[in-house]
Amino acid sequence: MERIQIAEDLSYSRIIHGLWRLADWKQSKEKTLELVEHNLDKGITTFDHADIYGGYTCEALFGEALSLKPSLREDMEIVTKCGIVLPNKNRPEHKTHHYNTSKAHIIQSVENSLKGLYTDYIDTLLIHRPDPFMDGEQVAEAFTQLKEEGKVRYFGVSNFKDHQWNMLQSYLPFPLVTNQLELSAYNLENFEDGTLNLCQEKRVPPMAWSPLAGGNVFTAQDEKAVRLRDTLTKVKEEIGAEGIDQVMYAWLLNHPAKIMPIVGSGKKERIDGAVESLNMKLNHDQWFEILQSSMGHDVP
């Protein structure tokens, strides 16, 4: 498995496993452990979480599985996120859907995540969404305290545009190490608005959530989805892929920004297919044919 250097002493597997649907899979902790070990055997060592996933339950479900074999913790990198607050039966004190990036909230979120994930440190903590009420000084104080206490090794963000990234970075005494973005052949926003360019400028490898566009490309009948599906099918035949999902992964993996797709499936065959896409190369014609199919017009 190819690895991407995130910091001097931290690297991620190029394919990342996302656990946001873990609660929906309704499987035993033994089955979850089996899935974790399958990922590790395939070279997928980086696991993506967030405090809110599964209504604040997925971290604990993962932790229960990890508790069956604690030694696996040293073979993986755990990423988790905080900052979104959801009204939920598991958090009755939350009355409205909002963002909270105060020092107290960040630190409490990390304490909850450490307990749930059955670990004493998090490799990378991300601010889940840009917070219009963010106090950069408080975030910096929280990050610095967590780093000094050894509870979080590195920090990043998710869904941040360039101005939001630069604002937060200006308060921090150490660099942010990643930006988790929605990136896919169907959703081009972060390709077009300069967000991905900033990642390259800062030499920050981005994580890609929803790299298959939530599955829309496979079944949707809107003009864009049909047009893109036809092109992906054509390229699939040209490169010998088993499915258009592999072409969509390959489209991201072939980009020079060192994009790391997050695979959110609990099915081993889907995970294996994503790993196989690492070996699939697209030439310039194929890459731009997919891009133009998504845009609906030729490049300028």
ROLOKE-7553 format. One record per atom (N, C-alpha, C): residue number from 1; atom name; x, y, z. Coordinates in steps of 0.2 Angstrom, whole numbers, plus 5000, padded with zeros to 4 digits. Each point is the difference from the previous one (the first is absolute). Example, Ala and Ser with C-alpha at 12.3 -4.5 7.8 and 13.67 -1.06 7.14 Angstrom:
2
  seq  atom    xx    yy    zz
    1     N  5066  4972  5039
    1    CA  4996  5006  5000
    1     C  5004  5006  5000
    2     N  4998  5005  4996
    2    CA  5004  5006  5001
    2     C  4996  5005  5003
***
This chain:
300
  seq  atom    xx    yy    zz
    1     N  5004  4994  5000
    1    CA  4996  5006  5000
    1     C  5004  5006  5000
    2     N  4999  5005  4995
    2    CA  5003  5006  5000
    2     C  4999  5004  5007
    3     N  5005  5004  5002
    3    CA  4999  5004  5006
    3     C  5001  5007  4998
    4     N  4996  5005  5004
    4    CA  5001  5007  4999
    4     C  5003  5003  5006
    5     N  5005  5003  5000
    5    CA  5003  5004  5005
    5     C  4996  5006  5002
    6     N  4998  5000  5006
    6    CA  4995  5005  5003
    6     C  5005  5005  5004
    7     N  5004  4997  5004
    7    CA  5005  5004  5004
    7     C  5006  4996  5000
    8     N  5005  5003  5004
    8    CA  5007  4996  5000
    8     C  4999  4993  5003
    9     N  4996  4999  5005
    9    CA  4999  4994  5003
    9     C  4993  4997  4999
   10     N  4997  5002  4995
   10    CA  4993  4997  4999
   10     C  4998  4999  4993
   11     N  4998  4994  4998
   11    CA  4998  4999  4993
   11     C  4993  4997  5000
   12     N  4996  5001  4995
   12    CA  4994  4996  4999
   12     C  5000  4995  4994
   13     N  4996  4995  5001
   13    CA  4999  4996  4994
   13     C  4997  5004  4995
   14     N  5001  4999  4993
   14    CA  4997  5004  4995
   14     C  4993  4999  5000
   15     N  4997  4994  5001
   15    CA  4993  4999  5001
   15     C  4999  5000  5007
   16     N  4995  5003  5002
   16    CA  4997  5001  5007
   16     C  4994  4997  5001
   17     N  4999  4997  5006
   17    CA  4993  4997  5001
   17     C  4996  5004  5004
   18     N  4994  5002  4998
   18    CA  4995  5004  5003
   18     C  4995  4997  5004
   19     N  4999  5002  5007
   19    CA  4996  4996  5004
   19     C  4993  5004  5001
   20     N  4998  5004  4996
   20    CA  4994  5004  5002
   20     C  4994  4996  4999
   21     N  5000  4995  4997
   21    CA  4994  4995  5000
   21     C  5000  4994  5004
   22     N  5005  5000  5004
   22    CA  5001  4994  5005
   22     C  4994  4998  5003
   23     N  4996  5005  5003
   23    CA  4994  4998  5004
   23     C  4995  4997  4995
   24     N  5000  5002  4994
   24    CA  4995  4997  4995
   24     C  5001  4993  4998
   25     N  5006  4998  5001
   25    CA  5002  4993  4998
   25     C  4998  4995  5005
   26     N  4998  5002  5006
   26    CA  4997  4996  5005
   26     C  5003  4993  5001
   27     N  5007  5000  5001
   27    CA  5004  4994  5001
   27     C  5003  5000  5007
   28     N  5002  4994  5002
   28    CA  5003  4999  5006
   28     C  5007  5003  5000
   29     N  5002  5001  5006
   29    CA  5007  5002  5001
   29     C  5005  4996  4997
   30     N  4999  4993  5000
   30    CA  5004  4995  4997
   30     C  5000  5001  4993
   31     N  4995  5002  4997
   31    CA  5000  5001  4992
   31     C  5003  5006  4999
   32     N  4999  5005  5004
   32    CA  5004  5007  4999
   32     C  5007  4998  5000
   33     N  5003  4997  5005
   33    CA  5007  4998  5001
   33     C  5002  4996  4994
   34     N  4996  4996  4997
   34    CA  5002  4996  4994
   34     C  5001  5005  4994
   35     N  4995  5005  5000
   35    CA  5001  5005  4994
   35     C  5006  5004  5001
   36     N  5002  5002  5006
   36    CA  5006  5004  5001
   36     C  5006  4996  4998
   37     N  5000  4994  5002
   37    CA  5006  4995  4999
   37     C  5000  4999  4992
   38     N  4995  5000  4997
   38    CA  5000  4999  4993
   38     C  5003  5006  4996
   39     N  4998  5006  5003
   39    CA  5003  5006  4997
   39     C  5008  5001  5001
   40     N  5002  4998  5006
   40    CA  5007  5000  5002
   40     C  5004  4995  4996
   41     N  4997  4994  4998
   41    CA  5003  4995  4996
   41     C  5001  5003  4993
   42     N  4995  5004  4998
   42    CA  5000  5003  4993
   42     C  5005  5007  5000
   43     N  5002  5002  5006
   43    CA  5005  5005  5000
   43     C  4996  5007  5002
   44     N  4994  4999  5001
   44    CA  4996  5006  5002
   44     C  5001  5001  5008
   45     N  5003  5005  5002
   45    CA  5002  5001  5007
   45     C  4997  5006  5003
   46     N  4997  5004  4996
   46    CA  4997  5007  5002
   46     C  4992  4999  5000
   47     N  4998  5002  5006
   47    CA  4992  4999  5001
   47     C  4997  5007  5002
   48     N  4995  5002  4996
   48    CA  4997  5006  5001
   48     C  4994  5000  5004
   49     N  4999  5004  5005
   49    CA  4995  5001  5005
   49     C  4997  5007  5000
   50     N  4995  5001  5004
   50    CA  4998  5007  5003
   50     C  4995  4998  5006
   51     N  5001  5005  5004
   51    CA  4996  4999  5006
   51     C  4992  4999  4999
   52     N  4998  5003  4995
   52    CA  4992  5000  4999
   52     C  4998  4994  4996
   53     N  5005  4996  4997
   53    CA  4998  4995  4996
   53     C  4995  4994  5003
   54     N  4995  4998  4997
   54    CA  4995  4996  5003
   54     C  4997  5002  5006
   55     N  4998  5007  5000
   55    CA  4997  5003  5006
   55     C  5005  4999  5006
   56     N  5006  5002  4999
   56    CA  5005  4999  5006
   56     C  5001  4993  5002
   57     N  5000  4995  4996
   57    CA  5001  4993  5002
   57     C  5005  4997  4996
   58     N  5002  5002  4994
   58    CA  5005  4996  4996
   58     C  5007  4999  5003
   59     N  5002  5006  5004
   59    CA  5007  4999  5003
   59     C  5000  4995  5005
   60     N  4995  4999  5004
   60    CA  4999  4995  5005
   60     C  5000  4993  4997
   61     N  4996  4999  4995
   61    CA  4999  4994  4996
   61     C  5007  4998  4998
   62     N  5004  5004  4997
   62    CA  5007  4999  4998
   62     C  5004  4998  5006
   63     N  5000  5004  5005
   63    CA  5004  4999  5006
   63     C  4998  4993  5003
   64     N  4994  4998  5000
   64    CA  4998  4993  5003
   64     C  5004  4995  4996
   65     N  5000  5000  4994
   65    CA  5003  4996  4995
   65     C  5008  5000  5002
   66     N  5003  5006  5000
   66    CA  5007  5000  5002
   66     C  5002  4997  5007
   67     N  4995  5001  5004
   67    CA  5001  4997  5007
   67     C  5001  4993  5000
   68     N  4998  4996  4995
   68    CA  5001  4993  4999
   68     C  5007  4998  4999
   69     N  5004  5005  4997
   69    CA  5007  4999  4997
   69     C  5003  5007  5001
   70     N  5002  5002  5006
   70    CA  5003  5007  5000
   70     C  5006  5001  4997
   71     N  5004  4995  4999
   71    CA  5007  5000  4996
   71     C  4999  5003  4993
   72     N  4994  5000  4997
   72    CA  4999  5002  4994
   72     C  5001  5008  4999
   73     N  4999  5003  5006
   73    CA  5000  5007  5000
   73     C  5007  5003  4997
   74     N  5005  4997  5002
   74    CA  5007  5002  4997
   74     C  5001  4999  4993
   75     N  4995  4996  4997
   75    CA  5001  4999  4993
   75     C  4995  5005  4995
   76     N  4997  5004  5003
   76    CA  4995  5005  4997
   76     C  5001  5007  5002
   77     N  4997  5004  4995
   77    CA  5000  5007  5002
   77     C  4992  5002  5000
   78     N  4998  5003  5006
   78    CA  4993  5002  5001
   78     C  5000  5008  4999
   79     N  4995  5001  4995
   79    CA  4998  5007  4999
   79     C  4993  5001  5003
   80     N  4999  5005  5003
   80    CA  4993  5002  5002
   80     C  4999  5007  5000
   81     N  4993  5002  5000
   81    CA  4998  5007  4999
   81     C  4996  5003  5006
   82     N  5000  5006  5001
   82    CA  4995  5003  5005
   82     C  4998  5007  4997
   83     N  4995  5003  5004
   83    CA  4998  5007  4998
   83     C  4993  5000  4998
   84     N  4997  4995  4997
   84    CA  4993  5000  4999
   84     C  4996  4997  5006
   85     N  4994  5004  5001
   85    CA  4996  4998  5006
   85     C  4993  4998  4998
   86     N  4998  4994  5001
   86    CA  4993  4998  4998
   86     C  4996  4998  5006
   87     N  4993  5003  4999
   87    CA  4995  4997  5005
   87     C  5000  4993  4999
   88     N  5000  4996  5006
   88    CA  5000  4993  5000
   88     C  4999  4997  5006
   89     N  4996  4994  5000
   89    CA  4999  4997  5007
   89     C  5006  4999  5004
   90     N  5006  4999  4997
   90    CA  5006  4998  5003
   90     C  5003  5006  5003
   91     N  4998  5006  4998
   91    CA  5003  5007  5002
   91     C  4994  5004  5002
   92     N  4996  4999  5005
   92    CA  4993  5004  5001
   92     C  5002  5007  5002
   93     N  5006  5002  5001
   93    CA  5001  5007  5002
   93     C  5001  5004  4994
   94     N  5000  4997  4994
   94    CA  5000  5003  4993
   94     C  4993  5002  4998
   95     N  4998  5006  4999
   95    CA  4994  5002  4998
   95     C  4999  5002  4993
   96     N  5005  5002  4997
   96    CA  5000  5002  4993
   96     C  5006  4997  4996
   97     N  4999  5000  4994
   97    CA  5006  4998  4995
   97     C  5004  5006  4999
   98     N  5006  5000  5003
   98    CA  5005  5006  4999
   98     C  5007  4997  5000
   99     N  5005  5005  5000
   99    CA  5007  4999  5000
   99     C  5003  5002  5007
  100     N  5004  4997  5002
  100    CA  5004  5002  5007
  100     C  5007  4998  4999
  101     N  5004  5005  4999
  101    CA  5007  4999  5000
  101     C  5004  5004  5006
  102     N  4996  5001  5005
  102    CA  5003  5003  5006
  102     C  5005  4995  5003
  103     N  5005  5003  5004
  103    CA  5005  4996  5003
  103     C  4997  4994  5004
  104     N  4995  5002  5005
  104    CA  4997  4995  5004
  104     C  4997  4994  4996
  105     N  4996  5002  4995
  105    CA  4997  4995  4996
  105     C  5005  4995  4996
  106     N  5005  5003  4997
  106    CA  5005  4996  4997
  106     C  5003  4995  5005
  107     N  5002  5003  5005
  107    CA  5003  4995  5005
  107     C  4996  4995  5003
  108     N  4993  5002  5001
  108    CA  4996  4995  5002
  108     C  4998  4994  4995
  109     N  5000  5003  4994
  109    CA  4999  4995  4994
  109     C  5005  4995  5000
  110     N  5006  5002  5000
  110    CA  5006  4996  5000
  110     C  5000  4995  5006
  111     N  4998  5002  5006
  111    CA  5000  4995  5005
  111     C  4995  4995  4999
  112     N  4994  5002  4997
  112    CA  4995  4995  4998
  112     C  5002  4995  4995
  113     N  5004  5003  4995
  113    CA  5002  4996  4995
  113     C  5005  4995  5002
  114     N  5005  5002  5004
  114    CA  5005  4996  5003
  114     C  4997  4994  5004
  115     N  4995  5001  5004
  115    CA  4996  4995  5003
  115     C  4996  4995  4996
  116     N  4997  5003  4995
  116    CA  4996  4996  4995
  116     C  5004  4996  4996
  117     N  5006  5003  4997
  117    CA  5004  4996  4996
  117     C  5005  4995  5003
  118     N  5000  5000  5007
  118    CA  5004  4995  5004
  118     C  5007  5002  4998
  119     N  5002  5006  5001
  119    CA  5007  5002  4998
  119     C  5002  5005  5005
  120     N  5007  5002  5001
  120    CA  5002  5005  5004
  120     C  5003  5006  4996
  121     N  4999  4999  4993
  121    CA  5002  5006  4996
  121     C  4997  4999  4993
  122     N  4999  5006  4997
  122    CA  4997  5000  4993
  122     C  5006  5003  4995
  123     N  5001  4997  4995
  123    CA  5005  5002  4995
  123     C  4999  5007  4997
  124     N  4994  5001  4998
  124    CA  4998  5006  4997
  124     C  4993  5002  5002
  125     N  4999  5006  5002
  125    CA  4993  5003  5002
  125     C  4999  5005  4995
  126     N  4994  5000  4997
  126    CA  4998  5005  4995
  126     C  4994  5004  5003
  127     N  5000  5006  4998
  127    CA  4994  5004  5001
  127     C  4995  4999  4994
  128     N  4994  4997  5002
  128    CA  4996  4997  4995
  128     C  4997  5005  4995
  129     N  4998  5006  5002
  129    CA  4997  5004  4995
  129     C  5003  5007  5002
  130     N  5000  5005  4995
  130    CA  5002  5007  5002
  130     C  4994  5003  5004
  131     N  5003  5003  5006
  131    CA  4995  5003  5005
  131     C  5000  5007  4999
  132     N  4994  5003  4998
  132    CA  5000  5008  4999
  132     C  5001  5003  5007
  133     N  5000  4997  5006
  133    CA  5000  5003  5006
  133     C  5007  4997  5003
  134     N  5005  4998  4996
  134    CA  5006  4998  5002
  134     C  5004  5005  5003
  135     N  5003  4999  5006
  135    CA  5006  5004  5003
  135     C  5006  4996  4999
  136     N  5004  5003  4996
  136    CA  5007  4997  4998
  136     C  5004  4999  5006
  137     N  5000  5004  5005
  137    CA  5004  5000  5006
  137     C  4998  4994  5004
  138     N  4993  4999  5001
  138    CA  4998  4994  5004
  138     C  5002  4994  4996
  139     N  4999  4999  4994
  139    CA  5002  4994  4996
  139     C  5007  4999  5001
  140     N  5004  5005  5000
  140    CA  5008  4999  5000
  140     C  5001  4998  5007
  141     N  4997  5003  5005
  141    CA  5001  4998  5007
  141     C  4998  4992  5001
  142     N  4995  4998  4998
  142    CA  4997  4993  5000
  142     C  5005  4995  4997
  143     N  5002  5002  4994
  143    CA  5005  4996  4996
  143     C  5006  4999  5004
  144     N  5003  5006  5002
  144    CA  5007  5000  5003
  144     C  4999  4996  5007
  145     N  4995  5000  5004
  145    CA  4999  4997  5006
  145     C  5000  4992  4998
  146     N  4996  4998  4995
  146    CA  4999  4993  4999
  146     C  5007  4997  4997
  147     N  5003  5004  4996
  147    CA  5007  4998  4998
  147     C  5005  4999  5006
  148     N  5000  5005  5004
  148    CA  5005  4999  5006
  148     C  4998  4995  5004
  149     N  4994  4998  5001
  149    CA  4998  4994  5004
  149     C  5000  4994  4997
  150     N  5002  5000  4994
  150    CA  5001  4993  4996
  150     C  4994  4997  4998
  151     N  4994  5004  5000
  151    CA  4994  4997  4998
  151     C  4998  5000  4993
  152     N  5003  5005  4996
  152    CA  5000  5000  4993
  152     C  5006  5002  4997
  153     N  5002  4996  4995
  153    CA  5007  5001  4997
  153     C  5000  5006  4995
  154     N  4995  5000  4996
  154    CA  5000  5005  4994
  154     C  4993  5003  4999
  155     N  4999  5005  4997
  155    CA  4993  5004  4999
  155     C  4999  5002  4993
  156     N  4994  5000  4998
  156    CA  4998  5002  4993
  156     C  4993  5002  5000
  157     N  4997  5001  4994
  157    CA  4993  5002  5000
  157     C  4997  4996  4994
  158     N  4993  5002  5000
  158    CA  4996  4996  4995
  158     C  4995  5006  4997
  159     N  5000  5000  4993
  159    CA  4995  5004  4997
  159     C  5002  5007  5000
  160     N  5006  5002  5001
  160    CA  5002  5007  5001
  160     C  5002  5003  4993
  161     N  4998  5006  4998
  161    CA  5002  5003  4995
  161     C  5007  5004  5001
  162     N  5003  5003  4995
  162    CA  5007  5003  5001
  162     C  5000  5005  5006
  163     N  4995  5005  5000
  163    CA  5000  5005  5005
  163     C  4999  4997  5007
  164     N  4996  4995  5000
  164    CA  4999  4997  5007
  164     C  5006  4996  5002
  165     N  5003  4997  4996
  165    CA  5007  4997  5002
  165     C  5005  5005  5002
  166     N  5001  5005  4996
  166    CA  5005  5005  5002
  166     C  4998  5003  5006
  167     N  4994  5002  5002
  167    CA  4998  5003  5006
  167     C  5002  4996  5006
  168     N  4998  4993  5000
  168    CA  5002  4996  5005
  168     C  5007  4999  5001
  169     N  5004  4999  4994
  169    CA  5007  4998  5000
  169     C  5004  5006  5003
  170     N  4997  5006  4999
  170    CA  5004  5006  5003
  170     C  5000  5000  5008
  171     N  4996  4997  5003
  171    CA  5000  4999  5007
  171     C  5004  4995  5003
  172     N  5002  4995  4996
  172    CA  5003  4994  5002
  172     C  5008  5000  5000
  173     N  5003  4997  5005
  173    CA  5007  5000  5001
  173     C  5003  4994  4996
  174     N  4996  4996  4997
  174    CA  5002  4994  4996
  174     C  4995  5000  4994
  175     N  5003  4996  4994
  175    CA  4996  5000  4994
  175     C  4994  4995  5001
  176     N  4994  5002  4997
  176    CA  4995  4995  4998
  176     C  5002  4995  4995
  177     N  4998  4994  5001
  177    CA  5003  4995  4996
  177     C  4996  4997  4994
  178     N  4993  5001  5000
  178    CA  4996  4998  4995
  178     C  4993  5004  5000
  179     N  4997  4999  4994
  179    CA  4993  5003  5000
  179     C  4996  4995  4996
  180     N  4995  4997  5004
  180    CA  4995  4995  4997
  180     C  4995  5004  4996
  181     N  5000  4998  4994
  181    CA  4995  5004  4995
  181     C  4996  4995  4996
  182     N  4994  5003  4998
  182    CA  4996  4996  4996
  182     C  5003  5000  4993
  183     N  5002  4995  4997
  183    CA  5004  4999  4994
  183     C  4998  4994  4996
  184     N  4997  5001  4994
  184    CA  4998  4995  4996
  184     C  5000  5002  4993
  185     N  4999  4995  4995
  185    CA  4999  5002  4993
  185     C  4993  5004  4999
  186     N  4996  4999  5004
  186    CA  4993  5003  5000
  186     C  5000  5006  5003
  187     N  5003  5001  5006
  187    CA  5000  5007  5003
  187     C  5007  5003  5000
  188     N  5000  5005  4996
  188    CA  5006  5004  4998
  188     C  5001  5006  5003
  189     N  4996  5002  5005
  189    CA  5001  5006  5003
  189     C  5007  5002  5003
  190     N  5003  4995  5003
  190    CA  5006  5002  5003
  190     C  5006  4999  4995
  191     N  4999  4997  4994
  191    CA  5004  5001  4995
  191     C  5000  5007  4997
  192     N  4994  5003  4999
  192    CA  4999  5006  4997
  192     C  5001  5006  5004
  193     N  4999  5000  5006
  193    CA  5001  5006  5004
  193     C  5006  5002  5003
  194     N  5005  4996  4999
  194    CA  5007  5001  5002
  194     C  5002  4996  5007
  195     N  4995  4997  5003
  195    CA  5001  4996  5006
  195     C  5006  4995  4999
  196     N  4999  4996  4995
  196    CA  5005  4995  4999
  196     C  5007  5003  4998
  197     N  5000  5006  4997
  197    CA  5006  5003  4998
  197     C  5004  5002  5006
  198     N  4996  5002  5006
  198    CA  5003  5002  5006
  198     C  5003  4994  5003
  199     N  4997  4994  5000
  199    CA  5003  4994  5003
  199     C  5007  4999  4996
  200     N  5000  5001  4994
  200    CA  5007  4999  4996
  200     C  5005  5006  5002
  201     N  4997  5006  5000
  201    CA  5005  5005  5002
  201     C  5003  4999  5007
  202     N  4996  4998  5005
  202    CA  5002  4999  5007
  202     C  5004  4993  5001
  203     N  5000  4996  4994
  203    CA  5002  4993  5000
  203     C  4997  4996  5006
  204     N  4993  5001  5000
  204    CA  4996  4996  5005
  204     C  4995  4995  4996
  205     N  5002  4994  5001
  205    CA  4996  4995  4996
  205     C  4992  4999  5003
  206     N  4995  5001  4995
  206    CA  4993  5000  5002
  206     C  4997  4993  5001
  207     N  4996  4999  5005
  207    CA  4996  4994  5000
  207     C  4993  5002  4996
  208     N  4998  4995  4997
  208    CA  4994  5001  4995
  208     C  4994  4996  5003
  209     N  4995  5004  5003
  209    CA  4994  4996  5002
  209     C  4995  5000  4994
  210     N  4996  4995  5000
  210    CA  4995  4999  4995
  210     C  5003  5000  4993
  211     N  5005  4995  4999
  211    CA  5004  5000  4994
  211     C  4996  4997  4994
  212     N  4994  4996  5002
  212    CA  4996  4998  4995
  212     C  4993  5004  5000
  213     N  5000  5006  5002
  213    CA  4995  5004  5000
  213     C  4993  4997  5003
  214     N  5001  4997  5005
  214    CA  4995  4997  5004
  214     C  4996  4995  4996
  215     N  5003  4997  4994
  215    CA  4997  4995  4996
  215     C  4995  5003  4995
  216     N  5000  5006  4999
  216    CA  4995  5003  4996
  216     C  5002  4999  4992
  217     N  5006  4999  4999
  217    CA  5002  4999  4993
  217     C  4998  4993  4998
  218     N  4999  4995  5004
  218    CA  4998  4993  4998
  218     C  4993  5000  4998
  219     N  4995  5004  5003
  219    CA  4993  4999  4999
  219     C  4996  5006  4998
  220     N  5003  5006  5001
  220    CA  4996  5006  4999
  220     C  4999  5001  4992
  221     N  4994  5003  4999
  221    CA  4998  5001  4993
  221     C  5001  5007  4997
  222     N  5002  5004  5004
  222    CA  5001  5007  4998
  222     C  5005  5000  4994
  223     N  5000  5006  4996
  223    CA  5004  5000  4994
  223     C  5008  4999  5002
  224     N  5002  5003  5005
  224    CA  5007  5000  5002
  224     C  5002  4993  5002
  225     N  4996  4997  5004
  225    CA  5002  4993  5003
  225     C  5000  4995  4994
  226     N  4995  5001  4995
  226    CA  5000  4995  4994
  226     C  5006  5001  4996
  227     N  5002  5007  4999
  227    CA  5005  5001  4996
  227     C  5007  4998  5003
  228     N  5001  5001  5006
  228    CA  5006  4998  5004
  228     C  5000  4992  5000
  229     N  4995  4997  5001
  229    CA  5000  4993  5001
  229     C  5002  4997  4993
  230     N  4998  5002  4995
  230    CA  5002  4998  4993
  230     C  5007  5000  4999
  231     N  5003  5006  5002
  231    CA  5007  5001  4999
  231     C  5004  4996  5005
  232     N  4998  4999  5006
  232    CA  5003  4996  5004
  232     C  5000  4992  4998
  233     N  4995  4998  4997
  233    CA  4999  4994  4997
  233     C  5005  4999  4995
  234     N  5000  5005  4995
  234    CA  5005  4999  4995
  234     C  5007  4999  5002
  235     N  5002  5005  5005
  235    CA  5007  4999  5003
  235     C  5001  4994  5003
  236     N  4995  4997  5004
  236    CA  5001  4994  5003
  236     C  5002  4994  4995
  237     N  4997  5000  4995
  237    CA  5002  4995  4995
  237     C  5007  5001  4997
  238     N  5002  5006  4999
  238    CA  5006  5002  4998
  238     C  5006  4998  5005
  239     N  4999  5001  5006
  239    CA  5005  4998  5005
  239     C  4999  4994  5003
  240     N  4995  4996  4999
  240    CA  4999  4993  5003
  240     C  4998  5000  5007
  241     N  4996  5005  5002
  241    CA  4997  5001  5007
  241     C  4994  4995  5000
  242     N  4999  4998  5006
  242    CA  4994  4996  5001
  242     C  4993  5004  5000
  243     N  5001  5006  5003
  243    CA  4994  5004  5001
  243     C  5002  5007  4999
  244     N  4994  5005  4999
  244    CA  5002  5007  4999
  244     C  5002  5003  5007
  245     N  4999  4996  5006
  245    CA  5002  5003  5006
  245     C  5008  5000  5000
  246     N  5003  4995  4997
  246    CA  5007  5000  5000
  246     C  5003  5006  4995
  247     N  4996  5001  4995
  247    CA  5002  5006  4996
  247     C  5000  5006  5004
  248     N  4994  5001  5004
  248    CA  5000  5006  5004
  248     C  5005  5001  5005
  249     N  5002  4994  5003
  249    CA  5006  5001  5005
  249     C  5006  5001  4996
  250     N  5001  4997  4994
  250    CA  5006  5001  4996
  250     C  5001  5007  4998
  251     N  4994  5003  4998
  251    CA  5000  5007  4998
  251     C  5003  5005  5006
  252     N  4998  4999  5006
  252    CA  5003  5003  5005
  252     C  5007  4999  5002
  253     N  5001  4993  5000
  253    CA  5007  4998  5001
  253     C  5005  5002  4995
  254     N  4998  5001  4994
  254    CA  5005  5002  4995
  254     C  5002  5008  5000
  255     N  4996  5003  5004
  255    CA  5001  5008  5001
  255     C  5006  5001  5004
  256     N  5004  5005  4998
  256    CA  5007  5001  5004
  256     C  4999  5003  5007
  257     N  4994  5001  5002
  257    CA  4999  5003  5007
  257     C  5001  4995  5005
  258     N  5001  4994  4998
  258    CA  5001  4994  5005
  258     C  4993  4999  5004
  259     N  4995  5000  4997
  259    CA  4993  4999  5003
  259     C  5000  4993  5003
  260     N  4997  5000  5006
  260    CA  4999  4994  5003
  260     C  4992  4998  5001
  261     N  4997  4996  4996
  261    CA  4993  4999  5000
  261     C  4998  4996  5006
  262     N  4995  5002  5003
  262    CA  4997  4996  5006
  262     C  4995  4995  4998
  263     N  5001  4994  5001
  263    CA  4995  4995  4998
  263     C  4995  4998  5006
  264     N  4994  5002  4999
  264    CA  4995  4999  5005
  264     C  4996  4994  5000
  265     N  5002  4995  4997
  265    CA  4996  4994  5000
  265     C  5003  4995  5005
  266     N  4995  4996  5002
  266    CA  5001  4994  5005
  266     C  5001  4993  4996
  267     N  5000  5001  4993
  267    CA  5000  4994  4996
  267     C  5008  4999  4998
  268     N  5002  4994  5002
  268    CA  5007  4998  4998
  268     C  5002  5001  4993
  269     N  4995  4998  4996
  269    CA  5001  5000  4992
  269     C  5001  5007  4998
  270     N  4996  5005  5003
  270    CA  5000  5007  4998
  270     C  5007  5003  5002
  271     N  5002  4998  5006
  271    CA  5006  5002  5002
  271     C  5006  4998  4996
  272     N  5000  4993  4998
  272    CA  5005  4997  4996
  272     C  5000  5004  4993
  273     N  4994  5001  4998
  273    CA  5000  5004  4993
  273     C  5003  5007  5000
  274     N  4999  5003  5006
  274    CA  5004  5007  5000
  274     C  5007  4999  5001
  275     N  5003  4995  5003
  275    CA  5007  4999  5001
  275     C  5003  4998  4993
  276     N  4996  4996  4996
  276    CA  5002  4998  4993
  276     C  5001  5006  4996
  277     N  4996  5005  5001
  277    CA  5000  5006  4996
  277     C  5006  5004  5000
  278     N  5004  4999  5005
  278    CA  5007  5003  5001
  278     C  5005  4998  4994
  279     N  4998  4994  4997
  279    CA  5004  4998  4994
  279     C  4998  5002  4993
  280     N  4994  5004  5000
  280    CA  4997  5002  4994
  280     C  5003  5007  4998
  281     N  5002  5001  4994
  281    CA  5003  5006  4998
  281     C  4995  5003  4994
  282     N  4999  5007  5001
  282    CA  4996  5003  4995
  282     C  5005  5005  4996
  283     N  5000  5000  4993
  283    CA  5004  5005  4997
  283     C  4996  5006  5000
  284     N  5003  5006  4997
  284    CA  4997  5006  5000
  284     C  4994  5000  4996
  285     N  4999  4997  4995
  285    CA  4994  5000  4996
  285     C  4994  4997  5004
  286     N  5002  4995  5004
  286    CA  4994  4997  5004
  286     C  4999  5004  5006
  287     N  5005  5003  5003
  287    CA  4998  5004  5006
  287     C  4996  5006  4998
  288     N  5002  5003  4994
  288    CA  4996  5006  4998
  288     C  4993  4998  4997
  289     N  5000  4995  4997
  289    CA  4993  4997  4997
  289     C  4995  5000  5006
  290     N  5002  4997  5006
  290    CA  4996  4999  5006
  290     C  4998  5007  5002
  291     N  5005  5005  5001
  291    CA  4999  5006  5002
  291     C  4995  5004  4996
  292     N  5001  5000  4994
  292    CA  4996  5004  4995
  292     C  4993  4997  5000
  293     N  4999  4993  5001
  293    CA  4994  4997  5000
  293     C  4996  5002  5007
  294     N  5004  5001  5005
  294    CA  4996  5003  5006
  294     C  4998  5007  4999
  295     N  5005  5004  4997
  295    CA  4998  5007  4999
  295     C  4994  5001  4995
  296     N  5000  4996  4995
  296    CA  4995  5001  4995
  296     C  5002  5004  4994
  297     N  5007  5001  5000
  297    CA  5002  5004  4995
  297     C  5008  4999  5000
  298     N  5003  5003  4994
  298    CA  5007  4999  4999
  298     C  5004  5005  5005
  299     N  5006  4999  5001
  299    CA  5004  5004  5004
  299     C  5001  5007  4996
  300     N  5001  5005  5003
  300    CA  5001  5007  4996
  300     C  5006  4999  4995
***
